[in-house]
Amino acid sequence: MYRHLQHRLSDHICKFLRRTYDLDLADIVIEQPPRVELGEYAMPLAFDLAKRLRKAPRKIAEEIVAGIGEIDGYEKFAVAGAGYINAYLKRGPMATAITIDEKPQSKVPDGKVLVEHSSINPNKAAHVGHLRNAILGDTFVRLLRFSGRRVDVQNYIDNTGVQVADVVVGFLHIQKKSREEIEQLAREPRFDYYCWDLYARVSQWYQEDKANLQLRLQTLHDIEHGGNESAAVADVISVAVLKRHLETMDRLDIEYDFLPRESEILKLHFWDAAFEKLKAGGVLFFENEGKNKGCWVMRRGGTAKSEHADAIRKDEDILTIVPLKSEVDVRLDEVSEEDQKVIVRSNGTVGYVGKDIAYHMWKFGLLSRDFGYLKFYRYPNGHDCWISSTDGVPDHPHFGDVAEIYNVIDARQSEAQNTVVDALRGLGYNDQADHYTHFSYEMVALTPRCATELGYELSEEDSKRPYIEVSGRKGFGVKADDLLDRLIASARAEVDSRHPELSDEERSTIAIQIAVGALRYFMLKFTKQSVIAFDFKEALSFEGETGPYAQYAAVRATNIFRKAGIEPETLEKDVASYVSTGEFDKYLNGSDTDDLWALWLAASKTSYVVDQAIATTEPAYLAKHAFQLAQLFNVFYHRYPVLAELDEERKKFLLATVFVVRRELMRVLSVMGIAVPAVM
């Protein structure tokens, strides 16, 4: 309701400005006052209009307040300070709408959204940095679905890249293992841990003798071309590790719909189709000299290119662009090496970005090609995850051909992501480029205390740093499963001490819910562009801005109903008759009720915050909302002893307050992928 009433105010103000001042404004800025006694909305509109109308802001504000008339749902409007307009809602009707969960109709954009996240190289165990990606991506999927969008979740598998090649080198050339021996190892429960150690060993081996790097290049070439021992071993490794990754993410209730693999992008000639389009469109050109000699390259974003080209002819070393007004010859060497991005290497192998361009063209339905599909993994809830294949089965869901794409990948990949967008624009697919979003984020590190707890020996200098960076190549970091195990063990110790009366299974379930809630909240509460220094003690704290704190508030609300002998789910069916609008007016109007109204108002903002989080691709707004709601409820809990209230009418009002806050808190936590335990 909060979002809906804000839109109603904005529309009404726009019509007034058009009618009174002959002004058309594309956007009306509406802010939230710092305190509810100042109203529910504040508009600095008059300050923006002062120069246009040649009047003092306060004078304009007074004219607007005097002339806008009544707006449904609003009690009054007032001028504040030098020209702010404060808007006050009718609290009783608003509370009634919140209680019955009234949801005014809102238009949901057409088309399917594709969110790609995780995309962990299938060469070793997932680590703490991968968890931030997956939790951000999964929460964004939940946000979109909450808002009514249809969403496909994809996890791109780079099974032909250099990281997989390095592990193949380790098995075949360092450990001298046969394919049969590798297949046997791949059946072990924690094969991904074995590969973690081997990957670090290979990196050391390269440093010992740079000539060893030739084996990496040869292996990479063999994997891309297929039909050889290296390619077969790479498939064994990547499939086994991928299954472990899915199992790890399933522990966090993170699921995928489709796993497109890079190998099929090559085998099904996605790249070939894209390559022809890129060459024909003048996006790629062949370099005959300089450090990029023998490579197919494209201009980096922002470098010169005719905006009027409608015909392109490529000779051996000259790109002729025929603009609308005149003919201009542009020699390839006019694009400097610094302005070039290599897409195809001189040895014929396609770089990561090239395959990514082809993949994104498929996502938007621009290639006229498709994958084969096979079922790969079934989640405990029965949901099937599909994987790409060269053939596949005829009966499968339809993937690709989407309207929007959000690609969750860290900030270090910004240049590669920009290159994909540049390629789309270069081909004339501007609408698709406009609907492609790089959902970027910063890295996850460890606090020195956390690193020490995990058994790493730190130098005196490192122990004084604010955080310690992880490195998969050096084998330094926190494996995702190890982190989860440690969190669950710590939570279990707390649950065991507080609730020895519960069964072992009940305590185990609660410990998992608390640990997962702690981890997910910790990864979401920081803005995307913040470097996270992970710390066990901070994440699991029952106080402060943590997952357990928010969970505890929801459990407290549930306990009130349990002690009152009321089922919240039963109350929900008849909540409309529980408290009348008149009773809401009685208990929510007046200066001494502002703290109660602040809680109700916060509970009304879930959809508003969801919209904000989607528009800014910033799930941290959702975490802040959960924390604020939990904070306000805990103040309410201590200030208003609900079950001790003697006035039955007021008691019903207080129970309705608990009901609404509990519903919204559980709703917000659910969108964050956090369950509410039975007890804390």
Residue pairs with C-beta under 8 A, 6 or more apart in sequence:
1 94
1 97
1 98
1 102
1 104
1 604
2 40
2 601
2 604
2 605
2 607
2 608
3 605
3 607
3 608
3 611
4 104
4 106
5 40
5 73
5 74
5 89
5 94
6 30
6 41
6 608
8 71
8 72
8 73
9 28
9 30
9 41
9 71
9 74
9 87
10 28
10 30
12 68
12 71
13 28
13 43
13 45
13 64
13 68
14 24
14 25
14 28
16 64
16 67
16 68
17 23
17 24
17 25
17 49
18 24
20 63
20 67
21 49
21 52
21 53
23 49
23 52
28 43
28 45
29 43
29 44
29 45
29 48
30 41
30 42
30 43
31 41
31 42
31 43
31 44
32 40
32 41
32 42
33 39
33 40
33 41
33 42
33 86
35 594
36 594
36 597
36 598
36 601
37 591
37 594
38 80
38 86
39 78
39 86
39 87
39 88
39 89
40 87
40 88
40 89
40 601
41 86
41 87
42 80
42 84
42 85
42 86
42 87
43 84
43 85
43 86
43 87
44 83
44 84
45 60
45 61
45 64
45 85
46 57
46 58
46 60
46 61
46 64
46 83
46 84
46 85
47 57
47 82
47 83
49 55
49 57
49 60
50 56
50 57
50 60
50 83
53 60
56 83
57 82
57 83
58 79
58 81
58 82
58 83
60 83
61 79
61 83
61 84
61 85
62 79
64 77
64 85
65 77
65 78
65 79
65 85
68 77
73 89
73 90
73 93
73 94
74 87
74 88
74 89
74 90
75 88
75 89
75 90
75 91
76 88
77 85
77 86
77 87
77 88
78 85
78 86
78 88
79 85
79 86
80 86
91 584
91 585
91 588
91 589
91 597
91 600
92 581
92 582
92 584
92 585
92 588
92 589
93 581
93 584
94 600
94 604
95 581
95 584
95 588
95 600
96 576
96 580
96 581
96 584
98 600
98 603
98 604
98 660
99 575
99 576
99 578
99 579
99 584
99 656
99 659
99 660
100 575
100 576
101 663
103 607
106 148
108 147
108 148
108 149
109 149
109 403
109 404
110 403
111 150
111 402
111 403
111 404
112 149
112 150
112 151
112 152
112 401
112 402
112 403
112 404
113 144
113 149
113 150
113 151
113 152
113 402
113 403
113 404
113 405
113 406
114 151
114 152
114 154
114 363
114 400
114 402
114 404
114 405
114 406
115 137
115 140
115 141
115 144
115 151
115 152
115 153
115 154
115 405
115 406
115 408
116 137
116 153
116 154
116 155
116 156
116 405
116 406
116 407
116 408
116 409
117 133
117 134
117 136
117 137
117 138
117 140
117 141
117 153
117 155
117 408
117 439
118 130
118 133
118 134
118 137
118 155
118 245
118 249
118 254
118 256
118 408
119 133
119 155
119 156
119 157
119 158
119 408
119 409
120 126
120 130
120 133
120 155
120 245
121 158
121 161
121 163
121 164
122 157
122 158
122 159
122 164
122 237
122 238
122 239
122 241
122 242
122 245
123 163
123 164
123 166
123 167
123 195
123 199
123 237
123 238
123 241
124 163
124 167
124 192
124 195
124 196
124 198
124 199
124 241
124 472
125 190
125 192
125 193
125 195
125 196
125 241
125 244
125 248
125 479
125 480
125 481
126 134
126 192
126 244
126 245
126 248
126 249
126 479
126 480
126 481
127 470
127 472
127 477
127 478
127 479
127 480
128 444
128 446
128 470
128 477
128 478
128 479
128 480
128 483
128 534
129 410
129 443
129 444
129 470
129 477
130 480
131 252
131 444
131 480
131 483
131 519
131 523
132 441
132 444
132 523
132 532
133 408
133 409
133 410
133 441
134 249
134 252
134 254
135 252
135 254
135 519
135 520
135 523
135 524
135 673
136 408
136 439
136 441
136 523
136 524
136 528
136 619
137 153
137 408
137 439
138 153
138 252
138 253
138 254
138 255
138 673
139 520
139 524
139 619
139 622
139 671
139 672
139 673
140 406
140 408
140 439
140 613
140 614
140 617
140 619
141 151
141 153
142 670
142 671
142 672
142 673
143 610
143 613
143 614
143 619
143 622
143 671
144 151
144 614
145 151
146 610
146 671
147 607
147 610
147 611
147 614
152 257
152 258
152 399
152 402
153 255
153 256
153 257
153 258
154 256
154 257
154 258
154 259
154 260
154 399
155 256
155 258
155 259
156 259
156 260
156 262
156 359
157 238
157 242
157 259
157 260
157 261
157 262
157 387
158 164
158 262
158 352
159 234
159 235
159 238
159 242
159 261
159 262
159 263
160 220
160 223
160 224
160 234
160 262
160 263
160 266
161 220
161 262
161 352
162 216
162 220
163 199
164 223
164 234
164 237
164 238
165 216
165 219
165 220
165 223
165 230
165 234
166 199
166 202
166 203
166 216
167 195
167 198
167 199
167 202
167 237
168 219
168 223
168 230
168 233
168 234
168 237
169 202
169 212
169 215
169 216
169 219
170 198
170 199
170 201
170 202
170 205
171 177
171 182
171 198
171 233
171 237
172 219
172 229
172 230
172 233
173 215
174 198
174 201
174 202
174 205
175 198
177 185
179 229
179 232
179 233
179 236
182 233
182 236
182 237
183 236
185 191
185 194
186 236
186 237
186 239
186 240
187 240
188 194
190 244
190 481
191 240
191 241
191 244
192 240
192 241
192 244
192 245
193 479
195 237
195 241
196 472
196 475
196 479
197 475
199 472
199 473
199 475
200 472
200 473
200 474
200 475
203 473
203 474
205 212
206 212
206 213
206 216
217 347
219 230
220 349
221 347
221 349
222 228
222 229
222 230
222 231
223 230
223 231
223 234
224 266
224 349
224 350
225 231
226 263
226 266
226 267
235 263
238 261
242 259
243 377
246 256
246 377
246 385
248 480
248 481
248 484
249 255
249 256
250 379
250 380
251 481
251 484
251 516
252 484
252 516
252 519
252 520
252 673
253 516
253 673
253 675
254 673
255 379
255 383
255 385
256 385
257 385
257 386
257 397
257 399
258 373
258 385
258 386
258 387
258 388
258 397
258 399
259 376
259 385
259 386
259 387
259 388
260 359
260 371
260 388
260 399
261 387
261 388
262 355
264 270
264 371
264 372
264 388
264 389
264 390
265 271
265 355
265 358
265 359
265 362
266 350
266 355
267 390
268 369
268 371
268 372
268 390
269 369
270 355
270 358
270 359
270 361
270 362
270 367
270 369
271 350
271 354
271 355
271 358
273 358
273 367
273 368
273 369
274 354
274 357
274 358
274 361
274 367
275 284
275 296
275 344
275 354
275 358
277 283
277 361
277 427
278 284
278 298
278 343
278 357
278 423
278 426
278 427
279 285
279 296
279 314
280 312
281 312
281 426
281 427
281 428
282 309
282 312
282 314
282 319
282 321
282 426
283 298
283 423
283 426
283 427
284 296
284 297
284 298
284 343
284 344
285 296
285 297
285 298
285 314
285 319
285 332
285 335
286 295
286 296
286 297
286 314
286 317
286 332
287 293
287 294
287 295
287 296
287 297
287 332
287 340
288 316
288 317
288 332
289 333
290 333
290 337
291 337
292 337
292 340
292 342
292 346
293 346
294 346
295 342
295 343
295 344
295 345
295 346
296 342
296 343
296 344
297 335
297 340
297 341
297 342
297 343
298 340
298 341
298 343
298 419
298 422
298 423
298 426
299 305
299 335
299 339
299 340
299 341
299 422
300 339
300 340
300 341
300 415
300 419
300 422
301 418
301 419
301 421
301 422
303 335
303 339
304 334
304 335
305 321
305 426
306 321
306 323
306 328
306 330
308 323
308 324
308 325
309 321
309 322
309 323
310 322
310 323
310 324
311 321
311 322
312 319
312 320
312 321
312 322
313 319
313 320
313 322
314 320
317 331
317 332
318 329
318 330
318 331
318 332
319 330
319 331
319 332
320 327
320 329
320 330
321 328
321 329
321 330
322 328
341 353
341 415
341 419
342 351
343 350
343 351
343 353
343 354
343 357
344 350
344 351
344 354
345 351
352 416
353 416
353 419
353 420
356 416
356 420
357 419
357 420
357 423
357 424
358 367
360 405
360 420
360 424
360 436
361 367
361 424
361 429
362 369
362 370
362 371
362 400
363 400
363 401
363 402
363 405
364 400
364 401
364 402
364 405
364 424
364 429
364 432
365 400
365 401
365 402
366 427
366 429
366 432
370 400
371 388
371 389
371 392
371 399
372 388
372 389
372 390
372 391
372 392
372 393
373 386
373 387
373 388
373 389
373 392
373 393
373 396
373 397
373 399
374 386
374 387
374 389
374 392
374 393
375 384
375 385
375 386
375 387
375 393
376 385
376 386
376 387
377 384
377 385
377 387
378 384
378 385
379 385
386 396
386 397
386 399
403 435
404 435
404 436
404 437
405 435
405 436
405 437
406 437
406 439
406 617
407 417
407 436
407 437
407 438
407 439
408 439
408 441
409 417
409 438
409 439
409 440
410 440
410 441
410 442
410 443
411 440
411 441
411 442
411 529
412 443
413 438
413 440
414 438
414 440
417 438
417 440
418 438
420 436
421 433
421 436
421 438
424 430
424 432
424 433
424 436
425 433
437 617
439 528
439 617
440 528
440 529
441 528
441 529
442 528
442 529
442 530
442 531
442 532
443 469
443 531
443 532
444 470
444 523
444 531
444 532
444 534
445 467
445 468
445 469
445 470
445 531
445 532
445 533
445 534
446 454
446 467
446 468
446 470
446 477
446 478
446 533
446 534
446 535
447 466
447 467
447 468
447 533
447 534
447 535
447 538
448 458
448 462
448 463
448 464
448 465
448 467
448 468
449 535
449 537
450 478
450 533
450 534
450 535
450 536
451 458
451 462
451 468
452 458
452 463
453 536
454 478
454 482
454 486
456 468
456 476
458 468
462 468
466 533
467 531
467 533
470 476
470 477
470 478
471 477
478 534
483 519
483 534
484 515
484 516
484 519
486 536
487 515
487 516
487 518
487 519
487 536
487 539
487 540
488 511
488 512
488 515
490 515
490 536
490 540
491 510
491 511
491 512
491 514
491 515
491 518
491 540
492 507
492 508
492 511
494 511
494 514
494 540
495 502
495 507
495 510
495 511
495 514
496 507
498 679
498 680
499 506
499 507
499 510
499 679
502 510
502 679
506 678
509 677
510 677
510 678
510 679
510 680
513 551
513 674
513 675
513 676
513 677
514 540
514 547
514 548
514 551
514 677
514 680
515 540
516 673
516 674
516 675
517 547
517 548
517 550
517 551
517 669
517 674
517 675
518 539
518 540
518 546
518 547
518 548
519 539
519 547
520 547
520 672
520 673
520 674
521 539
521 546
521 547
521 550
521 623
521 626
521 672
521 674
522 532
522 534
522 538
522 539
522 546
522 547
523 532
524 619
524 620
524 622
524 623
524 672
525 545
525 620
525 623
525 624
525 627
526 532
526 620
527 618
527 620
528 617
528 618
528 620
538 544
538 546
539 546
539 547
540 546
540 548
541 548
541 549
542 548
542 549
542 552
542 680
543 549
545 623
545 627
547 674
548 680
549 627
549 630
550 626
550 627
550 629
550 630
550 665
550 669
550 674
551 669
551 674
551 676
551 677
551 680
552 630
552 680
553 629
553 630
553 633
553 634
553 637
553 665
554 630
554 662
554 665
554 666
554 669
554 676
555 676
555 677
555 678
555 679
555 680
556 633
556 634
556 637
557 633
557 658
557 661
557 662
557 665
558 568
558 662
558 676
560 642
560 643
560 655
560 658
561 567
561 568
561 571
561 655
561 658
561 659
561 662
563 643
564 642
564 643
564 655
566 655
568 659
568 662
568 663
571 578
571 655
571 659
572 659
572 663
575 656
575 659
578 652
578 655
578 656
579 652
579 653
579 656
583 649
583 652
583 653
584 653
587 593
587 596
587 650
587 653
588 596
588 597
588 600
595 635
595 636
595 639
596 636
596 640
596 657
598 632
599 632
599 633
599 636
599 657
599 661
600 657
600 660
602 625
602 628
602 629
602 632
603 629
603 660
603 661
603 663
603 664
605 625
606 625
606 664
606 667
606 668
609 621
609 622
609 625
609 668
610 622
610 671
612 618
612 621
613 619
613 620
613 621
613 622
619 672
622 668
622 671
622 672
623 672
625 668
626 665
626 668
626 669
626 672
629 661
629 664
629 665
629 668
630 665
632 661
633 661
633 665
636 657
636 661
640 654
642 651
642 654
642 655
642 658
643 651
645 651
645 654
665 676
666 676
669 675
669 676
